[in-house]
Amino acid sequence: VRTHTHTLVFDTGAKLSDQFDMGSAVVVPFLQINGVRKVDTLLISHADNDHIGGAQSVLHAMPVAEIITSVPQAFAQQHASLCEAGRSWVWDHAQFDVLYPPAGQVASKNDNSCVLRVTLGTHRLLLTGDIERRSERYLLNTGTDLRTEILVAPHHGSKTSSIAEFVTATHPSKVLFAIGYRNRYPFPHPSVLARYQQAGALWY
């Protein structure tokens, strides 16, 4: 996520071996080719390998001013702060709000995922990590206005996420599924895709 003068990286892909990870193979080259020489905030949603695996490669490749994560213990060599609901900041007129997890929560890895909302004027982006039904219901029960223009689908479009009430509440015009081509699960689940299609969202 880039504003005029700041860059936030949300998750870094998987580490597939000691010689190969998505941080060095994809994230760092993407940042470099787009002229990014410093990451202001690296936000790691949770401890699953496909979200955290490339983090050390990003940290070794360029300066990172701040790490926010639900698993600060995974960054023992760096100072990382805890991702908790209520945290917010403004960069270049863009508002960043952490909506989840609540302070003191103990849950499964997926349901510990950080959820970040970015607002610029009337435009909103919602980044959800791997939250599942439990987390979605929690967000719905807070009364937070979850409407968003762009939604990164929770948990890659798994059938354990994107309950009907969450899809209705977010009402995205565009939904992005972070998935690999012909992935083995396979994501997105047809029932989840159907919910977003019925809500009128374009999907990618």
C-alpha positions in Angstrom: 0.0 0.0 0.0 1.6 3.3 -1.1 0.7 6.8 -0.3 2.5 9.9 -1.6 5.5 9.5 0.7 5.0 6.2 2.6 4.9 2.5 1.9 3.3 -0.3 3.9 3.8 -4.0 3.1 1.1 -6.4 4.3 2.4 -10.0 4.5 5.3 -11.4 2.5 4.4 -14.8 1.1 5.8 -18.2 1.9 9.3 -19.5 2.5 9.5 -22.7 0.4 13.1 -23.7 1.2 16.3 -22.3 2.7 17.2 -21.0 -0.8 13.8 -19.7 -1.9 11.1 -17.5 -0.5 8.5 -15.1 -1.9 10.0 -12.1 0.0 13.2 -12.2 -2.0 11.7 -13.6 -5.2 8.6 -11.4 -5.5 8.1 -8.8 -2.8 11.6 -7.2 -2.9 11.9 -7.0 -6.7 8.4 -5.6 -6.9 9.3 -2.8 -4.4 12.6 -2.1 -6.1 11.2 -1.8 -9.6 8.6 0.6 -8.3 11.3 2.8 -6.7 10.7 1.8 -3.1 13.9 2.0 -1.1 12.4 1.9 2.4 9.4 0.3 4.0 7.7 2.5 6.6 5.6 -0.3 8.0 5.8 -4.1 7.6 2.6 -5.6 8.8 2.6 -9.4 9.2 -1.0 -10.5 9.8 -0.2 -13.8 11.5 2.3 -16.7 11.8 1.2 -19.0 8.8 4.2 -19.5 6.5 2.3 -18.2 3.4 2.0 -14.8 5.2 5.2 -14.6 7.2 7.7 -16.7 5.3 9.3 -14.0 3.3 9.6 -11.4 6.0 13.2 -11.8 6.9 14.2 -11.4 3.2 12.4 -8.1 3.1 14.0 -7.0 6.4 17.5 -7.9 5.0 16.9 -6.2 1.7 15.9 -2.7 2.7 15.3 -0.5 5.8 12.1 -1.2 7.6 11.1 1.5 10.1 8.4 -0.4 11.9 7.0 -4.0 12.2 3.4 -4.5 13.4 2.2 -8.1 13.9 0.0 -10.4 15.9 3.2 -12.5 16.5 5.9 -10.1 17.8 7.7 -13.1 19.2 8.6 -14.2 15.7 10.8 -11.1 15.3 13.1 -11.6 18.3 16.0 -9.9 16.5 13.9 -6.8 15.6 11.6 -4.6 17.6 8.0 -5.5 16.6 4.9 -4.0 18.1 1.6 -5.9 18.7 -1.2 -5.5 16.2 -4.4 -4.6 18.1 -7.7 -3.1 17.3 -7.9 0.6 17.9 -4.5 1.4 16.5 -4.6 4.1 13.8 -2.4 6.5 11.9 -2.6 9.0 9.0 -0.2 9.1 6.0 -0.6 11.8 3.3 -4.4 12.2 4.1 -4.9 8.4 4.0 -6.3 6.9 7.2 -5.1 3.5 8.5 -7.1 1.6 11.1 -6.4 -1.7 12.7 -9.9 -3.3 13.2 -8.8 -6.7 14.6 -7.7 -8.6 16.7 -8.9 -7.1 20.0 -6.4 -6.6 22.8 -5.6 -9.7 24.8 -7.2 -12.2 22.4 -6.0 -15.7 22.3 -7.2 -17.6 19.3 -6.1 -19.9 16.5 -3.5 -18.6 14.1 -6.0 -17.7 11.5 -8.3 -15.9 13.9 -5.4 -13.9 15.2 -4.9 -12.3 11.8 -4.5 -8.5 11.8 -7.3 -6.7 9.8 -6.3 -3.4 8.3 -8.6 -0.8 6.8 -7.2 2.0 4.6 -9.4 5.0 3.8 -8.7 7.8 1.3 -11.7 10.1 0.8 -14.6 7.9 -0.2 -12.3 5.0 -1.1 -11.7 2.0 1.2 -9.5 -1.0 1.1 -9.9 -3.9 3.6 -7.0 -6.3 4.2 -8.2 -9.4 6.2 -5.4 -11.9 6.4 -6.8 -15.4 7.2 -9.7 -14.5 9.5 -12.5 -17.0 9.6 -16.1 -17.1 10.8 -15.4 -16.4 14.4 -13.4 -13.2 13.6 -15.9 -12.1 11.0 -18.8 -12.4 13.5 -16.7 -10.4 16.1 -16.2 -7.6 13.6 -19.9 -7.6 12.7 -20.8 -7.4 16.4 -18.6 -4.4 17.1 -20.9 -2.3 14.9 -18.0 -1.0 12.8 -18.9 0.2 9.4 -17.3 -2.5 7.3 -18.3 -1.2 3.9 -15.3 -1.2 1.5 -14.6 -0.7 -2.2 -11.8 -3.3 -2.4 -11.8 -6.4 -0.2 -9.0 -8.9 0.0 -11.1 -12.0 0.7 -10.5 -13.6 4.1 -8.5 -16.8 4.1 -8.0 -16.9 0.3 -11.7 -17.6 -0.3 -11.9 -20.6 2.0 -15.3 -22.0 2.9 -14.4 -21.3 6.5 -14.6 -17.6 5.9 -16.7 -15.0 4.0 -20.0 -15.8 5.8 -23.0 -14.3 4.1 -23.4 -11.5 6.8 -19.8 -10.4 6.3 -20.2 -10.3 2.5 -23.3 -8.2 3.0 -21.7 -5.9 5.5 -18.5 -5.3 3.5 -20.4 -5.0 0.1 -17.3 -4.7 -1.9 -17.3 -3.6 -5.5 -14.1 -5.6 -6.1 -12.9 -8.7 -4.2 -9.3 -10.0 -4.6 -8.5 -13.7 -3.9 -4.9 -14.2 -3.0 -4.5 -17.6 -4.5 -2.1 -19.6 -6.6 -3.0 -20.9 -10.0 -4.6 -24.3 -9.8 -3.9 -24.3 -6.0 -4.4 -27.7 -4.2 -7.3 -26.7 -1.9 -8.8 -25.3 -4.3 -9.5 -21.7 -3.5 -11.8 -19.9 -3.8 -14.5 -22.2 -2.7 -17.5 -22.2 -5.2 -20.0 -21.2 -2.4 -17.8 -18.3 -1.4 -17.4 -17.1 -4.9 -21.1 -17.3 -5.4 -21.8 -15.1 -2.4 -19.5 -12.3 -3.8 -21.0 -12.7 -7.3 -24.5 -12.4 -5.9 -23.4 -9.2 -4.0 -22.4 -7.8 -7.4 -18.7 -7.7 -6.8 -16.1 -8.1 -9.6 -13.6 -10.7 -8.5 -10.0 -11.1 -9.4 
